[in-house]
Amino acid sequence: MNTSFKQRRARIGALTMVLATLFAFTVLRLIILVAFDGARLNSLAKNEHTGETQRAAVRGPIVDRNGEPLALSAETRSVYARPKRVLESSTLAERQKLAAILGIAPQHLEAKLHKPAPFVWVARRIQSDKAQAAEALGIDGVGALSEYKRFYPESNLAASVVGLAGMDGQGLSGLELGYDKIVRGEQVELSFNHDALGHPILDSPLALKAAAPGAKLELTIDASIQSLAENELVAEVAQSGAQRGSAIVLDPFSGEVIAMANVKTDAADIHDRLHNPAVQDAFEPGSTMKGILGSIALADNAITPQQKFFCENGRFYLDRHTIHDHSRHGLLDLGGIIQVSSNIGAAKVALTLGSQRFYDGLKAFGIGVKTGIDLPGEAGGLLSKPKGWRQIDLANHGFGQGVAVTPIQLAVGYAAIANGGNIVRPYLVKAAYDADGRPLVTHTPQVLRRAIAPEVAHQMNLMLRNVVMSDGGTGARARVDGFLVAGKTGTAQMVNPENGTYYQNRHVSSFVGFLPADDPRLLILVVLYDVGHEHFGGLIAAPVFSEIASGAIRDLNITAPNHAYDAASMMPFPHLDVNAAERRVAAASMGVDDYLPVLTGSKLARQTPNFSGLSLRRALELARRSRVNIDVHGGGYVIEQEPRAGTPLDHSTVVKLTLAAMVANSDVSGVMPASFLAGGKPPKRK
């Protein structure tokens, strides 16, 4: 009995130890699960009863400066499948019927359904009735979601500027890519509960959350002028035999791009939206460089306007190389060199200027430097360091060979001549608004630096007018009835990329100019690539300029100035002996309220105008009309000036203006629309 009791106690003790050990292991395992694997297991448990899907946001529209749509999004339906469930719940005949409804090959559908994936798209962005018919088949695992498809209602108008949005709603090029973050909107990931069989429980609280739509982009582009530029380019490319062409229409004071056209001989394709030659391709500018060369030489006091250069009667030998002119010329001053486009004269001006000074001047004009335009993929052009220049290189650079620019660089450089010497940042987006009409991004005119003094810009303006308006100028075909036009022709040989030599019969022909020359409102550049011999810029590019300019001034209601003074000049106002009545009449005719001249003895003294609060354009207009030299820093509106308003002026005084943006809730340096800059009312919220 005692032995039996002891045996039972031993068995109970052993069993107790086993149970205690098992309990200890259970507690330890529970601690491990909670402490170390708790989060993972909790997530797995949730995944068994919850599902996720994405609700795409509608991309915001892109419209021109007048509200004309260039890119829109429309809601479509996309059919998806969960392959395993579809194969288990349907017959081959049912799946063939599904394929027929969706317009796809049955074998293509079967290939998708046999992929080792839990989710596949069957057909994306299709018509709603097709998606409804597919769902109506009742095949388990087949469903449809709303997605948005991008449409370009004006077809390929401004295609390279607007760019392209991909199938998944992301920007791929152009403004679609550059502003993708705000145009794309906020895509929402939705979570919902489902039962053990995977069927959604419709009262899931998160299933009602909507995706925030993308921002609306309002461009500086004018669709009418853009269409005009493209049509004129297409016609000239076909007539001249060029392979492609580019044209830019720019406001030289604000930097607003009113049109940016690119055409080619090939049929339009997706590449037109993926590549923008106006900002991404560089070319040798040829004789259009002479206007910039002359401006640099005058600004550096390397030459005088009256200084004459012997143009060697058409043939100049330098470093065992020969520089040719198209015609024989003898002595020419700078104006004559530009008017007849003498390569030899330009080469001698460049040699007089010297490598370092010419290089510094080119940099100041933005040659070899990105302009900062709000488009992705901008090229910087090509400008080598001056220490490697030989004499022949310096001479060649003087007439635009051996240096490469993008069309937008050249346009901005000539805009500085038109606006009095300032390099402005070009831009294409005036503003971006959210769905409630609140501004997210605004752009204002921004002066990056001063390239030349106003008086030098005025001198070059006058010389460039002779290129077009005089009988002996190379740009006579750029004339526009009723307007003074200033500009420069250019023709350059194309480089053979295989050996670095120049083609003898392949050229780039161009013309760049502005009008009205006495009060510039438009800067227009035309470039035609890969044209044959004798297709000079003055013969084929200048007429395109004239046609675009004629249409643009009509569309923008630009009239020729009717004043007796030259508003394009920022030269100091001359000292005159006039009486008070004559001064009042002169001030009134100039439309300047701040211009309050007073007599000091027998001489006319002037007071500094009040620039405070003015936009850049209005400040520049006031400076031109008041004949005041100004030095601009920053962008936006004038917050400070030196000297103060009312301070006596003389012809050498330079008024320093400091500008700053005055736009709230903006993460980009900002701007009011052109109508406001020109003196109109602020825009209404949309």
C-alpha positions in Angstrom: 0.0 0.0 0.0 2.8 2.4 1.0 4.7 1.4 -2.1 1.6 1.9 -4.3 1.1 5.3 -2.8 4.6 6.3 -3.4 4.3 5.2 -7.0 1.2 7.3 -7.5 2.9 10.3 -5.9 5.8 9.8 -8.2 3.5 9.6 -11.3 1.6 12.7 -10.1 4.8 14.6 -9.6 6.1 13.6 -13.0 2.8 14.6 -14.6 2.9 17.9 -12.7 6.4 18.6 -13.9 5.4 17.8 -17.4 2.3 20.1 -17.2 4.3 22.8 -15.5 7.0 22.6 -18.2 4.4 22.7 -20.9 2.7 25.7 -19.2 6.1 27.4 -18.9 6.8 26.8 -22.6 3.3 28.1 -23.5 3.7 31.2 -21.4 7.2 31.7 -22.9 5.8 31.3 -26.4 3.0 33.7 -25.7 5.5 36.3 -24.5 7.6 35.8 -27.6 4.5 36.1 -29.8 3.3 39.3 -28.1 6.6 40.9 -27.6 8.3 40.1 -30.8 5.8 39.0 -33.4 2.7 40.8 -32.2 2.8 43.6 -34.8 3.4 41.2 -37.7 0.6 38.8 -36.6 -1.8 41.6 -36.0 -1.1 42.8 -39.6 -1.7 39.3 -41.0 -4.9 39.1 -39.1 -6.1 42.4 -40.5 -5.1 41.4 -44.0 -7.4 38.3 -43.7 -10.4 40.6 -43.2 -9.4 43.9 -45.0 -8.6 44.7 -48.6 -7.0 47.7 -50.2 -7.4 49.4 -53.5 -6.4 52.7 -55.0 -8.6 55.5 -56.2 -6.8 57.7 -58.8 -7.1 61.4 -58.7 -8.1 63.3 -61.7 -5.2 65.3 -63.3 -5.8 69.0 -63.3 -6.5 70.7 -66.6 -3.9 72.8 -68.5 -5.3 75.9 -70.2 -3.8 78.7 -72.2 -3.7 82.4 -71.1 -7.3 82.8 -72.3 -8.7 79.6 -70.7 -8.6 77.5 -73.8 -8.0 73.8 -72.7 -4.8 72.2 -73.9 -5.0 69.1 -71.7 -8.0 67.6 -69.9 -8.8 64.4 -68.0 -12.0 62.3 -68.4 -13.3 59.5 -66.2 -13.1 56.0 -67.7 -13.4 52.5 -66.4 -10.7 49.8 -66.1 -11.5 46.1 -65.7 -9.4 44.0 -63.4 -9.3 40.3 -62.4 -8.1 38.2 -59.6 -6.7 35.3 -61.6 -7.1 32.4 -59.2 -10.7 33.2 -58.3 -11.6 33.8 -62.0 -10.2 30.4 -63.1 -12.0 28.6 -60.3 -15.4 30.2 -60.8 -15.7 30.4 -64.6 -15.7 28.3 -67.7 -13.6 28.8 -70.8 -16.7 29.8 -72.7 -17.5 32.5 -70.1 -14.0 33.9 -70.3 -14.1 33.9 -74.1 -17.3 36.0 -73.8 -15.5 38.4 -71.5 -12.7 38.8 -74.0 -15.2 39.5 -76.8 -16.9 42.2 -74.7 -13.5 43.9 -73.9 -12.3 43.5 -77.5 -9.2 41.5 -76.7 -8.0 38.1 -78.0 -9.1 35.1 -75.8 -5.6 33.8 -75.7 -4.3 37.1 -74.5 -6.8 37.0 -71.6 -5.9 33.5 -70.7 -2.2 34.4 -70.6 -3.0 37.2 -68.1 -5.1 34.9 -66.0 -2.4 32.3 -65.7 0.2 34.7 -64.4 1.3 34.0 -60.8 -0.1 37.3 -59.6 -3.0 38.0 -57.2 -4.2 41.0 -59.3 -4.0 41.8 -63.0 -5.5 44.5 -65.3 -7.5 43.1 -68.1 -8.5 46.3 -69.9 -7.7 49.8 -68.9 -9.5 53.1 -69.6 -12.3 51.7 -71.7 -15.8 53.0 -72.2 -18.2 52.6 -69.3 -20.7 50.5 -71.2 -18.1 47.9 -71.9 -17.0 47.7 -68.3 -20.6 47.4 -67.2 -21.2 44.6 -69.6 -18.0 42.8 -68.3 -19.2 43.1 -64.7 -22.7 41.9 -65.7 -21.3 38.5 -66.6 -21.1 37.9 -62.9 -17.7 36.1 -63.0 -16.3 36.0 -59.5 -13.0 37.9 -59.4 -13.8 40.3 -62.2 -14.5 43.9 -61.4 -14.0 47.5 -62.6 -12.6 50.7 -61.1 -12.8 54.3 -62.2 -9.6 55.8 -63.7 -8.9 58.9 -65.7 -7.6 59.2 -69.2 -5.7 62.2 -70.4 -7.0 64.0 -73.5 -5.4 66.8 -75.6 -8.4 68.5 -77.2 -6.3 70.6 -79.5 -4.5 67.5 -80.8 -0.8 68.3 -81.2 -1.0 72.0 -80.5 2.0 73.0 -78.2 2.6 69.3 -77.9 6.2 69.6 -76.8 5.4 72.3 -74.3 2.4 70.6 -72.7 4.1 67.2 -72.8 2.6 63.8 -72.0 1.0 61.9 -69.1 1.4 58.2 -68.9 -1.2 55.4 -68.5 -0.8 55.5 -64.7 -1.4 59.2 -64.6 2.2 60.3 -64.1 3.8 63.1 -66.1 6.4 61.9 -68.6 7.5 65.1 -70.3 6.9 68.8 -70.7 4.8 70.7 -68.2 3.0 67.4 -67.4 6.3 66.3 -65.9 7.6 69.6 -64.6 4.4 70.3 -62.6 3.4 66.6 -62.1 3.5 66.9 -58.3 0.6 69.4 -58.2 -1.2 68.5 -61.4 -1.4 64.8 -60.6 -3.5 65.3 -57.4 -3.5 63.1 -54.4 -4.1 59.4 -55.2 -6.0 57.7 -52.3 -5.4 54.2 -51.0 -8.8 52.8 -49.8 -9.1 50.1 -47.1 -12.3 48.1 -46.7 -13.5 45.1 -44.7 -14.5 41.9 -46.3 -16.0 38.6 -45.2 -14.3 35.2 -45.1 -15.0 34.7 -48.8 -13.5 38.0 -49.8 -16.7 39.9 -50.5 -16.5 43.6 -49.6 -18.5 44.9 -46.7 -20.0 48.0 -48.2 -20.3 50.1 -45.0 -16.5 50.2 -44.5 -15.8 53.7 -43.1 -12.8 54.4 -45.4 -14.5 53.5 -48.6 -16.1 56.9 -49.0 -12.9 58.9 -49.1 -12.4 60.7 -52.4 -9.1 61.5 -54.1 -8.2 65.2 -54.3 -8.1 66.5 -57.9 -5.0 68.0 -59.3 -4.2 71.6 -59.8 -5.2 73.6 -62.9 -2.3 75.2 -64.8 -2.8 78.5 -66.5 -0.1 79.1 -69.1 1.4 82.2 -70.7 0.8 80.5 -74.1 -1.7 82.0 -76.4 -3.3 79.1 -78.3 -4.2 81.3 -81.3 -0.6 82.6 -81.7 0.8 79.1 -81.0 -1.4 77.8 -83.8 -0.2 80.6 -86.1 3.4 79.9 -85.3 3.1 76.2 -85.9 1.2 76.7 -89.2 3.7 79.2 -90.6 6.6 76.9 -89.6 4.9 73.9 -91.3 4.5 75.8 -94.5 8.1 77.1 -94.6 9.6 73.7 -93.7 7.7 72.2 -96.6 8.6 75.1 -99.0 12.3 75.4 -98.1 13.1 71.7 -97.7 14.1 72.1 -94.0 13.9 69.0 -91.9 12.4 70.8 -88.9 11.9 74.2 -87.4 11.3 76.1 -84.1 9.8 79.4 -83.2 9.5 81.3 -79.9 7.3 84.3 -79.2 8.4 86.1 -76.0 7.4 89.1 -74.0 10.9 90.7 -73.7 10.1 92.5 -70.4 8.3 89.9 -68.4 9.8 86.7 -69.9 6.3 85.3 -70.6 6.5 82.7 -73.5 3.5 83.5 -75.7 4.2 80.7 -78.2 6.8 77.9 -78.5 6.4 75.9 -81.7 8.4 72.9 -83.0 7.6 71.1 -86.2 9.3 68.5 -88.4 8.8 66.8 -91.7 8.0 63.4 -90.2 4.5 62.6 -89.4 3.4 63.7 -85.9 4.0 60.9 -83.3 4.5 60.5 -79.5 8.0 61.8 -79.8 6.6 65.3 -80.4 5.4 65.3 -76.8 8.6 63.8 -75.4 11.1 66.1 -76.8 11.2 69.9 -77.0 14.0 71.2 -79.4 13.4 74.8 -78.4 14.9 74.1 -75.0 16.7 70.8 -75.4 18.6 71.2 -78.7 21.5 73.5 -79.4 22.6 74.9 -82.7 25.3 77.3 -83.9 23.6 80.7 -84.2 25.6 82.1 -87.1 25.2 85.8 -87.7 22.5 86.3 -85.1 25.5 86.3 -82.7 26.7 89.6 -84.2 24.1 91.7 -82.4 25.3 90.2 -79.1 28.9 90.6 -80.1 28.4 94.3 -80.9 26.5 94.9 -77.6 29.4 93.3 -75.7 32.0 95.3 -77.5 30.2 98.6 -77.0 29.5 97.8 -73.3 33.2 97.0 -72.8 34.3 100.2 -74.6 36.4 98.0 -76.8 35.1 99.9 -79.8 33.0 102.9 -80.6 30.0 103.0 -82.8 31.9 105.2 -85.3 35.0 103.0 -85.4 35.5 101.4 -88.9 37.0 98.1 -89.8 38.3 97.1 -93.2 36.4 94.1 -94.4 39.1 92.9 -96.9 36.8 93.0 -99.9 35.2 89.7 -98.9 38.3 87.5 -98.1 40.2 87.6 -94.8 43.2 85.3 -94.1 43.8 84.3 -90.4 45.9 81.5 -89.0 46.1 79.7 -92.4 42.3 79.9 -92.5 40.1 82.0 -94.8 37.0 83.9 -93.6 34.6 84.8 -96.4 31.8 87.4 -96.8 28.9 86.8 -99.1 29.6 90.2 -100.7 32.7 92.4 -101.1 32.9 95.2 -98.4 35.5 97.7 -97.6 35.4 100.0 -94.5 32.4 99.4 -92.3 31.5 100.6 -88.8 29.6 98.4 -86.4 26.2 99.4 -87.7 27.3 98.6 -91.2 28.8 95.2 -90.2 25.5 94.2 -88.6 23.4 95.7 -91.4 25.1 93.7 -94.2 26.1 90.8 -91.9 29.8 90.9 -92.6 31.6 87.9 -91.1 35.0 89.6 -91.6 33.9 92.7 -89.8 32.5 90.6 -86.9 35.7 88.6 -86.7 37.7 91.8 -86.4 35.4 93.2 -83.7 35.8 89.9 -81.8 39.6 90.1 -82.2 39.6 93.6 -80.9 37.5 92.6 -77.9 39.7 89.6 -76.9 38.8 86.1 -75.7 38.3 86.7 -72.0 36.2 89.9 -72.4 34.1 88.2 -75.2 33.6 85.1 -73.0 32.5 87.1 -70.0 30.1 89.1 -72.1 28.6 85.9 -73.6 28.1 84.5 -70.1 26.4 87.7 -69.1 24.0 87.3 -72.0 23.3 83.7 -70.9 25.2 81.9 -73.7 26.2 78.5 -72.3 23.9 79.0 -69.3 20.5 77.5 -68.7 17.8 80.1 -68.7 15.8 78.6 -65.9 12.6 78.1 -67.9 10.1 76.0 -66.1 10.4 73.0 -68.4 12.4 69.8 -67.6 15.4 68.8 -69.6 16.7 72.2 -70.6 20.1 72.1 -72.3 22.9 74.6 -71.5 24.3 75.1 -74.9 28.0 75.0 -75.6 30.6 77.6 -74.8 34.2 76.5 -74.1 36.6 78.2 -71.8 38.5 81.1 -73.4 42.0 79.8 -72.5 41.7 77.2 -75.2 40.6 79.7 -77.9 42.9 80.2 -80.9 42.7 83.4 -82.9 40.6 81.7 -85.5 38.3 80.3 -82.8 37.8 83.8 -81.4 37.1 85.2 -84.9 34.6 82.3 -85.6 32.8 82.9 -82.4 32.3 86.5 -83.5 29.9 85.4 -86.3 28.4 82.5 -84.4 30.4 79.4 -85.3 32.0 77.2 -82.7 29.5 78.1 -80.1 26.1 76.6 -79.6 22.9 78.0 -78.1 19.4 76.7 -77.5 16.6 78.7 -79.2 15.3 79.9 -75.8 18.8 81.1 -74.9 19.1 83.2 -78.0 15.6 84.6 -77.6 16.3 85.6 -74.0 19.7 87.2 -75.1 17.9 89.4 -77.7 15.2 90.2 -75.2 17.8 91.9 -73.2 18.6 94.2 -76.1 14.9 94.9 -76.5 14.1 95.6 -72.8 17.1 97.8 -72.0 19.8 95.3 -71.0 18.1 92.9 -68.5 18.3 89.2 -68.7 14.8 87.9 -67.6 13.8 84.4 -66.7 11.4 82.9 -69.2 8.4 81.0 -68.0 5.3 79.2 -69.3 3.1 78.8 -66.2 1.4 82.0 -65.0 -0.3 80.3 -62.1 -1.6 77.0 -60.7 -5.0 76.8 -58.8 -6.4 74.1 -56.6 -10.0 72.8 -57.1 -11.4 75.7 -55.0 -9.6 78.3 -57.1 -6.9 79.1 -54.5 -3.5 79.9 -56.0 -0.9 77.2 -55.3 1.9 78.6 -57.5 2.3 82.0 -59.1 5.1 83.4 -61.3 6.2 86.9 -61.6 8.7 88.5 -64.0 12.2 88.0 -62.6 15.3 89.9 -63.7 18.3 87.6 -63.3 21.1 90.1 -64.0 22.0 93.1 -66.2 23.8 92.2 -69.4 24.4 95.7 -70.8 23.6 99.3 -69.9 20.4 100.8 -71.2 22.3 103.2 -73.5 24.1 100.3 -75.1 20.8 98.4 -75.6 19.4 101.6 -77.3 22.4 101.9 -79.7 22.1 98.2 -80.7 18.4 98.6 -81.1 19.0 101.4 -83.7 21.6 99.2 -85.5 19.2 96.2 -85.6 16.5 98.4 -87.1 18.7 99.1 -90.1 19.0 95.3 -90.8 15.2 95.3 -91.4 14.1 98.8 -92.3 16.9 99.9 -94.6 17.1 98.9 -98.2 20.6 97.3 -97.8 19.7 95.2 -94.8 19.7 91.5 -94.8 16.4 91.2 -93.0 14.1 93.3 -95.2 11.7 90.4 -95.5 10.9 90.6 -91.8 9.1 93.9 -92.2 5.6 94.3 -90.8 3.3 97.0 -92.2 3.0 100.0 -90.0 5.7 98.9 -87.4 9.4 99.5 -86.8 11.1 96.1 -86.6 14.6 95.4 -85.3 16.3 92.1 -85.8 19.1 90.0 -87.1 19.5 87.3 -89.7 21.6 84.2 -89.2 22.9 81.4 -91.4 25.4 78.8 -90.0 26.8 75.6 -91.4 25.8 72.4 -89.6 28.4 70.3 -88.0 29.0 66.7 -89.1 28.9 64.8 -85.8 31.0 61.9 -87.2 34.1 63.9 -87.9 33.5 67.4 -86.4 33.8 69.2 -89.7 31.1 71.4 -91.3 28.7 70.2 -94.0 29.1 72.3 -97.1 25.4 72.2 -98.1 23.5 71.8 -94.8 22.7 74.9 -92.8 20.7 76.4 -90.0 18.9 79.6 -91.0 17.4 81.9 -88.4 16.0 85.3 -87.7 15.4 87.0 -84.3 13.8 90.4 -83.8 11.4 92.5 -81.9 8.6 95.0 -82.5 7.6 97.7 -82.2 11.3 98.6 -82.2 10.6 101.9 -80.5 8.4 100.3 -77.7 9.1 96.5 -77.8 6.2 94.2 -77.0 7.1 91.0 -78.8 10.4 89.2 -79.3 10.2 86.5 -82.0 12.8 83.9 -83.0 12.5 81.6 -86.0 15.0 78.7 -86.6 14.9 76.4 -89.6 17.2 73.4 -89.4 19.0 71.5 -92.2 18.3 73.6 -95.2 20.4 73.7 -98.4 22.9 76.2 -99.7 21.7 79.8 -100.4 18.7 79.3 -98.0 19.8 82.3 -95.9 18.0 83.4 -92.7 16.9 86.6 -94.4 15.3 84.7 -97.2 13.4 81.9 -95.4 13.3 82.7 -91.7 12.6 86.4 -91.9 9.3 86.0 -93.8 8.1 83.5 -91.1 8.9 86.1 -88.5 6.9 88.7 -90.4 3.8 86.4 -90.7 3.9 85.4 -87.0 4.4 89.0 -85.9 1.6 90.3 -88.1 -0.8 87.8 -86.6 0.4 88.2 -83.1 0.0 92.0 -83.0 -3.5 91.6 -84.4 -4.5 89.0 -81.8 -2.9 90.9 -78.9 -4.3 94.3 -80.2 -0.8 95.9 -80.3 -0.7 99.2 -82.0 2.3 101.2 -83.3 3.4 103.9 -80.8 2.1 107.3 -81.7 4.4 109.3 -79.5 7.2 111.5 -80.8 9.9 110.0 -78.5 11.5 106.6 -78.6 10.2 104.5 -75.7 12.7 101.8 -76.3 15.5 104.1 -75.3 16.5 104.3 -71.7 19.0 107.0 -72.4 19.0 109.9 -69.9 16.6 112.7 -70.7 18.5 115.6 -72.3 19.1 118.8 -70.5 16.7 121.3 -72.0 15.9 125.0 -71.5 12.1 125.0 -71.6 9.5 126.9 -69.7 7.1 125.3 -67.2 4.2 125.1 -69.7 6.3 123.3 -72.2 7.5 120.9 -69.5 3.9 120.1 -68.4 2.9 119.4 -72.0 6.0 117.1 -72.5 5.2 115.2 -69.3 1.6 114.8 -70.1 2.4 113.5 -73.6 4.6 110.9 -72.0 1.9 109.9 -69.6 4.2 110.1 -66.6 2.6 111.5 -63.4 5.8 111.2 -61.4 7.9 113.2 -63.9 8.0 116.6 -62.2 10.9 118.7 -63.6 11.7 122.0 -61.9 13.8 124.9 -63.0 17.1 125.6 -61.2 18.3 128.9 -62.5 18.0 128.6 -66.3 18.5 124.8 -66.4 16.0 122.0 -66.2 16.4 119.8 -63.2 14.5 116.4 -62.8 13.3 114.5 -59.8 13.5 110.8 -59.3 10.1 109.1 -60.2 8.3 107.1 -57.5 8.7 103.4 -58.4 7.3 102.1 -55.1 4.8 99.2 -55.5 5.1 98.9 -59.3 5.5 95.6 -61.1 8.6 95.1 -63.1 6.9 95.9 -66.3 5.4 99.1 -65.0 8.7 100.1 -63.5 10.5 99.6 -66.8 7.8 101.5 -68.6 8.2 104.4 -66.2 12.0 104.3 -66.5 11.7 104.5 -70.3 9.3 107.3 -70.3 11.2 109.2 -67.7 14.5 108.6 -69.4 15.9 107.2 -66.2 18.7 104.6 -65.9 17.7 101.8 -63.5 19.4 98.8 -61.9 16.9 96.1 -61.1 17.4 93.4 -58.4 15.0 90.6 -57.7 11.5 89.9 -59.1 7.9 90.8 -58.3 7.1 94.4 -57.1 9.3 97.3 -56.1 9.7 97.4 -52.3 12.7 99.8 -52.2 14.4 102.3 -54.4 17.6 104.4 -54.2 17.7 107.3 -54.5 14.3 108.1 -53.0 11.4 109.5 -55.1 11.7 113.3 -55.5 15.5 113.3 -55.3 17.1 115.5 -58.0 18.4 113.6 -61.0 21.1 114.2 -63.5 21.9 112.3 -66.7 24.4 110.0 -64.9 22.1 108.9 -62.0 21.2 105.2 -61.8 18.2 104.4 -59.7 18.5 101.0 -57.9 15.3 99.1 -57.6 14.8 96.2 -55.2 11.8 93.9 -56.1 10.2 91.1 -54.1 7.2 88.8 -54.6 4.0 89.8 -52.8 2.0 86.6 -53.1 0.8 84.6 -50.1 0.8 80.8 -49.9 3.2 80.3 -52.8 6.2 78.0 -52.9 7.5 79.4 -56.1 8.5 83.0 -56.7 5.5 84.6 -57.9 3.6 86.6 -60.5 0.4 88.3 -61.3 -1.0 87.7 -64.8 0.0 89.9 -67.6 -3.3 91.8 -67.6 -2.5 93.0 -64.1 1.1 93.7 -64.9 0.0 95.9 -67.8 -2.2 97.9 -65.5 -5.4 95.9 -65.5 -7.4 94.6 -62.5 -6.3 91.6 -60.5 -7.8 88.3 -61.9 -10.9 86.9 -60.4 -10.7 83.6 -58.6 -11.8 80.7 -60.6 
